[in-house]
Amino acid sequence: MIWMILVKLILALGLLAVFFTGFLLILNSHPLRYPVEDLPSRYGLNFSEVSFASTDGVQLKGWFLTGSAGQKEETPRRPAIVLCHGLGASKADFTGLASNLVQAGFHVLLFDFRAHGESDGFRTSFGYLEQRDLEGAIRFLKQRLDVYPERIGAYGFSMGGAVVILTASKNKDIKAVVSDSAFTSLEDQIVRILTAFYHLPRIPFYSLTHRIYDLYFWTCIKAVSPVNAVTKLSPRPILLIAGQGDDRMTAIDAHRLYEAAVQPKDLWVVPGAGHGETLASAGQTYPDRIVDFFKRAL
C-alpha cells in the first residue's frame, strides 16, 4: 500500500515538474510587446517605414535610415548596417546608435524580431528562428539599389548578439559582426536562468526544458550555440563586447567566444557595466568604437 502511494506521489511530482517547466518556457517565449517609441525623427534622421518577410515567411517591420556623410558621390549606394535588439525589446532600443552610424555615412536597418514590436509572430525561440528574421533583413538590404550588397554589417545585443553570430556563420553576405552581451550557448543560458534566477535544481529541470524546447520549436537546443558558430566567421572580423558587471551574459561568456573565434577579432569588456548598460557606461566611446570598427571592416 505504501509503495503504491509513493509511486503515485512520484508520478504526480513528475507531471507537476513537466507542466511547470512547460509553463516557464511558454511564458518566456511570449514576451510582452511595448510601445515602439524613440522614433528616428527625434534625431532628425531621414527614415522610411519598411516591411519584409523572414526566410520562413513571417512579416517583419522596420525602419530604414538613410546615411549621409556629407560628401558628393556619383552613386547613391552606401554600405549598410542592420541592428538587432534583445529579448523583449524592439527596434527603437538602438535609435541613438543608429544615428551615429548614419552620421558616419552608413545606411541603417532597424527591425523588430518576430513576436516583438510591430512585427508578426507569436513566439520567440531565443535565437533559433530569429536567424531567419536576420536572413530576411539581409535579403531585403541586398535588393535595395542604394546599398552595396557586398558591404553589409550586423550588430546585435543580447539575444540579437547571439543571432548575428549564428546567422553570419552560415550567411557570407554579413561581412562584419559586432556582438554585445551574447550568450555562449542556449544550453548554458537556460541552466543559468533556471539555477540563478528561478532557483531551480538543474536536475530534472534542464533536461525537461531541453526536451520541451526541442518539441516546441522542432529543432535541437544544441544548434543554438554561438560559441561553436563563431569559429566560422573568419576572415570576416568580429568585435565582441561585454559588461564587466553583467550577471546574465557574463564577461566570462565573452572571453569564451573570443577564445573560440579566429582572427580578425577583438574583445572589449566595459568596466562596471551590467546587462544592457554597456552603451550608457561607455558613453560616446561606445558609438565611436562601433563606427570605427565598421568603417575599417566595410
Secondary structure, 3 states (H helix, E strand, C coil): CHHHHHHHHHHHHHHHHHHHHHHHHHHHCCCCCCCCCCCHHHHCCCEEEEEEECCCCCEEEEEEECCCCCCCCCCCCEEEEEEECCCCCCHHHHHHHHHHHHHCCCEEEEECCCCCCCCCCCCCCCCCCHHHHHHHHHHHHHCCCCEEEEEEEEEEECHHHHHHHHHHCCCCCEEEEEEECCCCCHHHHHHHHHHHHCCCCHHHHHHHHHHHHHHHHCCCHHHCCHHHHHHHCCCCCEEEEEECCCCCCCHHHHHHHHHHCCCCEEEEEECCCCCCCHHHHHCCHHHHHHHHHHHHHC
